[in-house]
Amino acid sequence: MANKKNFVLRMDEATFEALEKWAADEFRSINGQVEWIISRALKEAGREPRARKAEKPPDKE
C-alpha cells in the first residue's frame, strides 16, 4: 500500500455539508470522496502522478 500524507483541509460549513451528502450518496467516506475528486481532477488535467515501478506489473515478453 502506498504511503499517505496527512494534512488539514479547511472549508466553509455549506461546502462541507454538500461534500458530506455527495460522499454518502456514493457510499464513500468524506476522505474517500475528496481523494476521488482530486484523482479525477488530476486525470482530467493530464497531471496524474506517475506510478512507481514497483507498483507496475512486470512486462511479459
HTML snippet that shows the backbone in 3Dmol.js (N, CA, C, O; Angstrom):
<script src="https://3Dmol.org/build/3Dmol-min.js"></script>
<div id="view" style="width:600px;height:400px;position:relative"></div>
<script>
const pdb = `
ATOM      1  N   MET A   1       0.842  -1.178   0.000  1.00  0.00           N
ATOM      2  CA  MET A   1       0.000   0.000   0.000  1.00  0.00           C
ATOM      3  C   MET A   1       0.888   1.242   0.000  1.00  0.00           C
ATOM      4  O   MET A   1       1.896   1.286   0.705  1.00  0.00           O
ATOM      5  N   ALA A   2       0.522   2.234  -0.774  1.00  0.00           N
ATOM      6  CA  ALA A   2       1.285   3.474  -0.841  1.00  0.00           C
ATOM      7  C   ALA A   2       1.166   4.251   0.463  1.00  0.00           C
ATOM      8  O   ALA A   2       0.133   4.227   1.132  1.00  0.00           O
ATOM      9  N   ASN A   3       2.243   4.935   0.805  1.00  0.00           N
ATOM     10  CA  ASN A   3       2.184   5.791   1.981  1.00  0.00           C
ATOM     11  C   ASN A   3       1.261   6.958   1.700  1.00  0.00           C
ATOM     12  O   ASN A   3       1.203   7.461   0.578  1.00  0.00           O
ATOM     13  N   LYS A   4       0.548   7.382   2.716  1.00  0.00           N
ATOM     14  CA  LYS A   4      -0.368   8.508   2.558  1.00  0.00           C
ATOM     15  C   LYS A   4       0.078   9.644   3.458  1.00  0.00           C
ATOM     16  O   LYS A   4       0.556   9.416   4.569  1.00  0.00           O
ATOM     17  N   LYS A   5      -0.079  10.851   2.982  1.00  0.00           N
ATOM     18  CA  LYS A   5       0.262  12.049   3.735  1.00  0.00           C
ATOM     19  C   LYS A   5      -0.999  12.590   4.400  1.00  0.00           C
ATOM     20  O   LYS A   5      -2.089  12.532   3.832  1.00  0.00           O
ATOM     21  N   ASN A   6      -0.838  13.105   5.587  1.00  0.00           N
ATOM     22  CA  ASN A   6      -1.942  13.760   6.290  1.00  0.00           C
ATOM     23  C   ASN A   6      -1.794  15.271   6.159  1.00  0.00           C
ATOM     24  O   ASN A   6      -0.683  15.800   6.186  1.00  0.00           O
ATOM     25  N   PHE A   7      -2.921  15.957   6.017  1.00  0.00           N
ATOM     26  CA  PHE A   7      -2.900  17.415   6.014  1.00  0.00           C
ATOM     27  C   PHE A   7      -4.271  17.919   6.438  1.00  0.00           C
ATOM     28  O   PHE A   7      -5.267  17.197   6.388  1.00  0.00           O
ATOM     29  N   VAL A   8      -4.293  19.167   6.852  1.00  0.00           N
ATOM     30  CA  VAL A   8      -5.537  19.785   7.309  1.00  0.00           C
ATOM     31  C   VAL A   8      -6.174  20.507   6.128  1.00  0.00           C
ATOM     32  O   VAL A   8      -5.498  21.206   5.373  1.00  0.00           O
ATOM     33  N   LEU A   9      -7.465  20.330   5.982  1.00  0.00           N
ATOM     34  CA  LEU A   9      -8.210  20.995   4.928  1.00  0.00           C
ATOM     35  C   LEU A   9      -9.354  21.757   5.589  1.00  0.00           C
ATOM     36  O   LEU A   9     -10.193  21.174   6.275  1.00  0.00           O
ATOM     37  N   ARG A  10      -9.372  23.046   5.374  1.00  0.00           N
ATOM     38  CA  ARG A  10     -10.453  23.859   5.940  1.00  0.00           C
ATOM     39  C   ARG A  10     -11.395  24.267   4.820  1.00  0.00           C
ATOM     40  O   ARG A  10     -10.962  24.612   3.721  1.00  0.00           O
ATOM     41  N   MET A  11     -12.695  24.224   5.117  1.00  0.00           N
ATOM     42  CA  MET A  11     -13.695  24.673   4.147  1.00  0.00           C
ATOM     43  C   MET A  11     -14.897  25.207   4.912  1.00  0.00           C
ATOM     44  O   MET A  11     -15.089  24.902   6.089  1.00  0.00           O
ATOM     45  N   ASP A  12     -15.685  25.990   4.237  1.00  0.00           N
ATOM     46  CA  ASP A  12     -16.854  26.542   4.909  1.00  0.00           C
ATOM     47  C   ASP A  12     -17.875  25.431   5.155  1.00  0.00           C
ATOM     48  O   ASP A  12     -17.844  24.384   4.509  1.00  0.00           O
ATOM     49  N   GLU A  13     -18.765  25.679   6.088  1.00  0.00           N
ATOM     50  CA  GLU A  13     -19.723  24.661   6.528  1.00  0.00           C
ATOM     51  C   GLU A  13     -20.644  24.189   5.407  1.00  0.00           C
ATOM     52  O   GLU A  13     -20.933  22.996   5.309  1.00  0.00           O
ATOM     53  N   ALA A  14     -21.107  25.103   4.565  1.00  0.00           N
ATOM     54  CA  ALA A  14     -22.018  24.725   3.477  1.00  0.00           C
ATOM     55  C   ALA A  14     -21.323  23.792   2.483  1.00  0.00           C
ATOM     56  O   ALA A  14     -21.923  22.824   2.014  1.00  0.00           O
ATOM     57  N   THR A  15     -20.072  24.080   2.166  1.00  0.00           N
ATOM     58  CA  THR A  15     -19.307  23.221   1.264  1.00  0.00           C
ATOM     59  C   THR A  15     -19.103  21.851   1.884  1.00  0.00           C
ATOM     60  O   THR A  15     -19.246  20.832   1.209  1.00  0.00           O
ATOM     61  N   PHE A  16     -18.769  21.822   3.171  1.00  0.00           N
ATOM     62  CA  PHE A  16     -18.577  20.546   3.859  1.00  0.00           C
ATOM     63  C   PHE A  16     -19.857  19.721   3.840  1.00  0.00           C
ATOM     64  O   PHE A  16     -19.815  18.517   3.586  1.00  0.00           O
ATOM     65  N   GLU A  17     -20.981  20.349   4.104  1.00  0.00           N
ATOM     66  CA  GLU A  17     -22.258  19.624   4.112  1.00  0.00           C
ATOM     67  C   GLU A  17     -22.592  19.075   2.726  1.00  0.00           C
ATOM     68  O   GLU A  17     -23.103  17.961   2.607  1.00  0.00           O
ATOM     69  N   ALA A  18     -22.304  19.855   1.673  1.00  0.00           N
ATOM     70  CA  ALA A  18     -22.541  19.383   0.306  1.00  0.00           C
ATOM     71  C   ALA A  18     -21.629  18.201  -0.013  1.00  0.00           C
ATOM     72  O   ALA A  18     -22.063  17.233  -0.638  1.00  0.00           O
ATOM     73  N   LEU A  19     -20.379  18.277   0.409  1.00  0.00           N
ATOM     74  CA  LEU A  19     -19.430  17.187   0.204  1.00  0.00           C
ATOM     75  C   LEU A  19     -19.843  15.947   0.989  1.00  0.00           C
ATOM     76  O   LEU A  19     -19.739  14.826   0.491  1.00  0.00           O
ATOM     77  N   GLU A  20     -20.306  16.151   2.203  1.00  0.00           N
ATOM     78  CA  GLU A  20     -20.757  15.045   3.045  1.00  0.00           C
ATOM     79  C   GLU A  20     -21.932  14.307   2.394  1.00  0.00           C
ATOM     80  O   GLU A  20     -21.972  13.076   2.401  1.00  0.00           O
ATOM     81  N   LYS A  21     -22.873  15.047   1.840  1.00  0.00           N
ATOM     82  CA  LYS A  21     -24.031  14.436   1.177  1.00  0.00           C
ATOM     83  C   LYS A  21     -23.612  13.695  -0.081  1.00  0.00           C
ATOM     84  O   LYS A  21     -24.065  12.579  -0.333  1.00  0.00           O
ATOM     85  N   TRP A  22     -22.740  14.321  -0.876  1.00  0.00           N
ATOM     86  CA  TRP A  22     -22.247  13.696  -2.100  1.00  0.00           C
ATOM     87  C   TRP A  22     -21.536  12.383  -1.768  1.00  0.00           C
ATOM     88  O   TRP A  22     -21.760  11.369  -2.429  1.00  0.00           O
ATOM     89  N   ALA A  23     -20.688  12.403  -0.756  1.00  0.00           N
ATOM     90  CA  ALA A  23     -19.968  11.191  -0.346  1.00  0.00           C
ATOM     91  C   ALA A  23     -20.955  10.103   0.083  1.00  0.00           C
ATOM     92  O   ALA A  23     -20.810   8.946  -0.309  1.00  0.00           O
ATOM     93  N   ALA A  24     -21.938  10.462   0.870  1.00  0.00           N
ATOM     94  CA  ALA A  24     -22.935   9.487   1.332  1.00  0.00           C
ATOM     95  C   ALA A  24     -23.713   8.905   0.149  1.00  0.00           C
ATOM     96  O   ALA A  24     -23.989   7.706   0.116  1.00  0.00           O
ATOM     97  N   ASP A  25     -24.062   9.745  -0.812  1.00  0.00           N
ATOM     98  CA  ASP A  25     -24.793   9.280  -1.996  1.00  0.00           C
ATOM     99  C   ASP A  25     -23.991   8.255  -2.789  1.00  0.00           C
ATOM    100  O   ASP A  25     -24.573   7.388  -3.442  1.00  0.00           O
ATOM    101  N   GLU A  26     -22.661   8.343  -2.740  1.00  0.00           N
ATOM    102  CA  GLU A  26     -21.798   7.430  -3.492  1.00  0.00           C
ATOM    103  C   GLU A  26     -21.169   6.371  -2.593  1.00  0.00           C
ATOM    104  O   GLU A  26     -20.246   5.670  -3.007  1.00  0.00           O
ATOM    105  N   PHE A  27     -21.665   6.254  -1.367  1.00  0.00           N
ATOM    106  CA  PHE A  27     -21.200   5.252  -0.406  1.00  0.00           C
ATOM    107  C   PHE A  27     -19.697   5.349  -0.145  1.00  0.00           C
ATOM    108  O   PHE A  27     -18.996   4.339  -0.069  1.00  0.00           O
ATOM    109  N   ARG A  28     -19.221   6.586  -0.011  1.00  0.00           N
ATOM    110  CA  ARG A  28     -17.822   6.834   0.307  1.00  0.00           C
ATOM    111  C   ARG A  28     -17.739   7.631   1.603  1.00  0.00           C
ATOM    112  O   ARG A  28     -18.699   8.281   2.020  1.00  0.00           O
ATOM    113  N   SER A  29     -16.572   7.565   2.223  1.00  0.00           N
ATOM    114  CA  SER A  29     -16.299   8.470   3.347  1.00  0.00           C
ATOM    115  C   SER A  29     -16.018   9.847   2.752  1.00  0.00           C
ATOM    116  O   SER A  29     -15.802   9.979   1.548  1.00  0.00           O
ATOM    117  N   ILE A  30     -16.022  10.852   3.591  1.00  0.00           N
ATOM    118  CA  ILE A  30     -15.684  12.193   3.104  1.00  0.00           C
ATOM    119  C   ILE A  30     -14.250  12.195   2.592  1.00  0.00           C
ATOM    120  O   ILE A  30     -13.965  12.771   1.542  1.00  0.00           O
ATOM    121  N   ASN A  31     -13.345  11.554   3.328  1.00  0.00           N
ATOM    122  CA  ASN A  31     -11.954  11.475   2.893  1.00  0.00           C
ATOM    123  C   ASN A  31     -11.848  10.768   1.540  1.00  0.00           C
ATOM    124  O   ASN A  31     -11.130  11.228   0.653  1.00  0.00           O
ATOM    125  N   GLY A  32     -12.554   9.665   1.386  1.00  0.00           N
ATOM    126  CA  GLY A  32     -12.547   8.939   0.120  1.00  0.00           C
ATOM    127  C   GLY A  32     -13.085   9.778  -1.019  1.00  0.00           C
ATOM    128  O   GLY A  32     -12.584   9.709  -2.141  1.00  0.00           O
ATOM    129  N   GLN A  33     -14.105  10.571  -0.733  1.00  0.00           N
ATOM    130  CA  GLN A  33     -14.687  11.436  -1.762  1.00  0.00           C
ATOM    131  C   GLN A  33     -13.694  12.510  -2.189  1.00  0.00           C
ATOM    132  O   GLN A  33     -13.551  12.786  -3.380  1.00  0.00           O
ATOM    133  N   VAL A  34     -13.013  13.111  -1.231  1.00  0.00           N
ATOM    134  CA  VAL A  34     -12.015  14.142  -1.544  1.00  0.00           C
ATOM    135  C   VAL A  34     -10.894  13.526  -2.379  1.00  0.00           C
ATOM    136  O   VAL A  34     -10.459  14.127  -3.361  1.00  0.00           O
ATOM    137  N   GLU A  35     -10.421  12.335  -2.003  1.00  0.00           N
ATOM    138  CA  GLU A  35      -9.379  11.665  -2.783  1.00  0.00           C
ATOM    139  C   GLU A  35      -9.859  11.391  -4.203  1.00  0.00           C
ATOM    140  O   GLU A  35      -9.101  11.583  -5.154  1.00  0.00           O
ATOM    141  N   TRP A  36     -11.105  10.945  -4.366  1.00  0.00           N
ATOM    142  CA  TRP A  36     -11.660  10.650  -5.680  1.00  0.00           C
ATOM    143  C   TRP A  36     -11.746  11.921  -6.528  1.00  0.00           C
ATOM    144  O   TRP A  36     -11.401  11.907  -7.709  1.00  0.00           O
ATOM    145  N   ILE A  37     -12.204  13.012  -5.923  1.00  0.00           N
ATOM    146  CA  ILE A  37     -12.332  14.283  -6.646  1.00  0.00           C
ATOM    147  C   ILE A  37     -10.960  14.759  -7.118  1.00  0.00           C
ATOM    148  O   ILE A  37     -10.804  15.179  -8.265  1.00  0.00           O
ATOM    149  N   ILE A  38      -9.970  14.691  -6.235  1.00  0.00           N
ATOM    150  CA  ILE A  38      -8.626  15.134  -6.600  1.00  0.00           C
ATOM    151  C   ILE A  38      -8.040  14.236  -7.685  1.00  0.00           C
ATOM    152  O   ILE A  38      -7.432  14.726  -8.636  1.00  0.00           O
ATOM    153  N   SER A  39      -8.219  12.941  -7.548  1.00  0.00           N
ATOM    154  CA  SER A  39      -7.713  11.997  -8.547  1.00  0.00           C
ATOM    155  C   SER A  39      -8.328  12.277  -9.921  1.00  0.00           C
ATOM    156  O   SER A  39      -7.627  12.298 -10.933  1.00  0.00           O
ATOM    157  N   ARG A  40      -9.640  12.491  -9.942  1.00  0.00           N
ATOM    158  CA  ARG A  40     -10.335  12.782 -11.202  1.00  0.00           C
ATOM    159  C   ARG A  40      -9.844  14.092 -11.808  1.00  0.00           C
ATOM    160  O   ARG A  40      -9.639  14.176 -13.019  1.00  0.00           O
ATOM    161  N   ALA A  41      -9.653  15.114 -10.974  1.00  0.00           N
ATOM    162  CA  ALA A  41      -9.171  16.407 -11.466  1.00  0.00           C
ATOM    163  C   ALA A  41      -7.755  16.290 -12.033  1.00  0.00           C
ATOM    164  O   ALA A  41      -7.450  16.879 -13.070  1.00  0.00           O
ATOM    165  N   LEU A  42      -6.895  15.531 -11.356  1.00  0.00           N
ATOM    166  CA  LEU A  42      -5.536  15.329 -11.860  1.00  0.00           C
ATOM    167  C   LEU A  42      -5.553  14.611 -13.205  1.00  0.00           C
ATOM    168  O   LEU A  42      -4.801  14.967 -14.113  1.00  0.00           O
ATOM    169  N   LYS A  43      -6.409  13.602 -13.333  1.00  0.00           N
ATOM    170  CA  LYS A  43      -6.510  12.852 -14.590  1.00  0.00           C
ATOM    171  C   LYS A  43      -6.999  13.766 -15.712  1.00  0.00           C
ATOM    172  O   LYS A  43      -6.437  13.755 -16.807  1.00  0.00           O
ATOM    173  N   GLU A  44      -8.034  14.550 -15.452  1.00  0.00           N
ATOM    174  CA  GLU A  44      -8.587  15.445 -16.478  1.00  0.00           C
ATOM    175  C   GLU A  44      -7.592  16.517 -16.896  1.00  0.00           C
ATOM    176  O   GLU A  44      -7.617  16.974 -18.039  1.00  0.00           O
ATOM    177  N   ALA A  45      -6.713  16.925 -15.978  1.00  0.00           N
ATOM    178  CA  ALA A  45      -5.715  17.952 -16.275  1.00  0.00           C
ATOM    179  C   ALA A  45      -4.439  17.362 -16.875  1.00  0.00           C
ATOM    180  O   ALA A  45      -3.508  18.096 -17.206  1.00  0.00           O
ATOM    181  N   GLY A  46      -4.399  16.032 -17.014  1.00  0.00           N
ATOM    182  CA  GLY A  46      -3.201  15.390 -17.532  1.00  0.00           C
ATOM    183  C   GLY A  46      -2.038  15.469 -16.560  1.00  0.00           C
ATOM    184  O   GLY A  46      -0.880  15.517 -16.975  1.00  0.00           O
ATOM    185  N   ARG A  47      -2.341  15.482 -15.270  1.00  0.00           N
ATOM    186  CA  ARG A  47      -1.303  15.626 -14.249  1.00  0.00           C
ATOM    187  C   ARG A  47      -1.281  14.459 -13.265  1.00  0.00           C
ATOM    188  O   ARG A  47      -0.892  14.627 -12.109  1.00  0.00           O
ATOM    189  N   GLU A  48      -1.693  13.292 -13.715  1.00  0.00           N
ATOM    190  CA  GLU A  48      -1.686  12.123 -12.841  1.00  0.00           C
ATOM    191  C   GLU A  48      -0.254  11.821 -12.399  1.00  0.00           C
ATOM    192  O   GLU A  48       0.678  11.916 -13.197  1.00  0.00           O
ATOM    193  N   PRO A  49      -0.081  11.459 -11.135  1.00  0.00           N
ATOM    194  CA  PRO A  49       1.275  11.088 -10.707  1.00  0.00           C
ATOM    195  C   PRO A  49       1.703   9.801 -11.414  1.00  0.00           C
ATOM    196  O   PRO A  49       0.888   8.920 -11.688  1.00  0.00           O
ATOM    197  N   ARG A  50       2.972   9.723 -11.693  1.00  0.00           N
ATOM    198  CA  ARG A  50       3.483   8.520 -12.353  1.00  0.00           C
ATOM    199  C   ARG A  50       3.476   7.365 -11.373  1.00  0.00           C
ATOM    200  O   ARG A  50       3.826   7.529 -10.204  1.00  0.00           O
ATOM    201  N   ALA A  51       3.080   6.209 -11.846  1.00  0.00           N
ATOM    202  CA  ALA A  51       3.068   5.010 -10.997  1.00  0.00           C
ATOM    203  C   ALA A  51       4.506   4.602 -10.715  1.00  0.00           C
ATOM    204  O   ALA A  51       5.377   4.723 -11.577  1.00  0.00           O
ATOM    205  N   ARG A  52       4.743   4.127  -9.520  1.00  0.00           N
ATOM    206  CA  ARG A  52       6.074   3.648  -9.165  1.00  0.00           C
ATOM    207  C   ARG A  52       6.339   2.347  -9.912  1.00  0.00           C
ATOM    208  O   ARG A  52       5.421   1.570 -10.172  1.00  0.00           O
ATOM    209  N   LYS A  53       7.574   2.125 -10.247  1.00  0.00           N
ATOM    210  CA  LYS A  53       7.930   0.909 -10.975  1.00  0.00           C
ATOM    211  C   LYS A  53       7.535  -0.337 -10.201  1.00  0.00           C
ATOM    212  O   LYS A  53       7.127  -1.331 -10.802  1.00  0.00           O
ATOM    213  N   ALA A  54       7.648  -0.301  -8.879  1.00  0.00           N
ATOM    214  CA  ALA A  54       7.311  -1.465  -8.058  1.00  0.00           C
ATOM    215  C   ALA A  54       5.820  -1.775  -8.123  1.00  0.00           C
ATOM    216  O   ALA A  54       5.417  -2.918  -7.906  1.00  0.00           O
ATOM    217  N   GLU A  55       5.001  -0.774  -8.417  1.00  0.00           N
ATOM    218  CA  GLU A  55       3.561  -0.976  -8.465  1.00  0.00           C
ATOM    219  C   GLU A  55       3.100  -1.496  -9.833  1.00  0.00           C
ATOM    220  O   GLU A  55       1.994  -2.022  -9.957  1.00  0.00           O
ATOM    221  N   LYS A  56       3.946  -1.347 -10.855  1.00  0.00           N
ATOM    222  CA  LYS A  56       3.581  -1.809 -12.179  1.00  0.00           C
ATOM    223  C   LYS A  56       3.838  -3.304 -12.300  1.00  0.00           C
ATOM    224  O   LYS A  56       4.834  -3.807 -11.779  1.00  0.00           O
ATOM    225  N   PRO A  57       2.949  -4.017 -12.982  1.00  0.00           N
ATOM    226  CA  PRO A  57       3.218  -5.442 -13.207  1.00  0.00           C
ATOM    227  C   PRO A  57       4.397  -5.590 -14.161  1.00  0.00           C
ATOM    228  O   PRO A  57       4.578  -4.749 -15.042  1.00  0.00           O
ATOM    229  N   PRO A  58       5.192  -6.623 -14.010  1.00  0.00           N
ATOM    230  CA  PRO A  58       6.348  -6.795 -14.902  1.00  0.00           C
ATOM    231  C   PRO A  58       5.889  -7.061 -16.340  1.00  0.00           C
ATOM    232  O   PRO A  58       4.858  -7.692 -16.574  1.00  0.00           O
ATOM    233  N   ASP A  59       6.678  -6.567 -17.292  1.00  0.00           N
ATOM    234  CA  ASP A  59       6.378  -6.807 -18.711  1.00  0.00           C
ATOM    235  C   ASP A  59       6.643  -8.262 -19.031  1.00  0.00           C
ATOM    236  O   ASP A  59       7.638  -8.836 -18.590  1.00  0.00           O
ATOM    237  N   LYS A  60       5.746  -8.856 -19.802  1.00  0.00           N
ATOM    238  CA  LYS A  60       5.932 -10.242 -20.234  1.00  0.00           C
ATOM    239  C   LYS A  60       6.300 -10.234 -21.695  1.00  0.00           C
ATOM    240  O   LYS A  60       5.621  -9.616 -22.514  1.00  0.00           O
ATOM    241  N   GLU A  61       7.368 -10.914 -22.019  1.00  0.00           N
ATOM    242  CA  GLU A  61       7.819 -10.968 -23.418  1.00  0.00           C
ATOM    243  C   GLU A  61       7.601 -12.338 -23.987  1.00  0.00           C
ATOM    244  O   GLU A  61       7.918 -12.580 -25.152  1.00  0.00           O
TER     245      GLU A  61
END
`;
const viewer = $3Dmol.createViewer("view");
viewer.addModel(pdb, "pdb");
viewer.setStyle({}, {cartoon: {color: "spectrum"}});
viewer.zoomTo();
viewer.render();
</script>
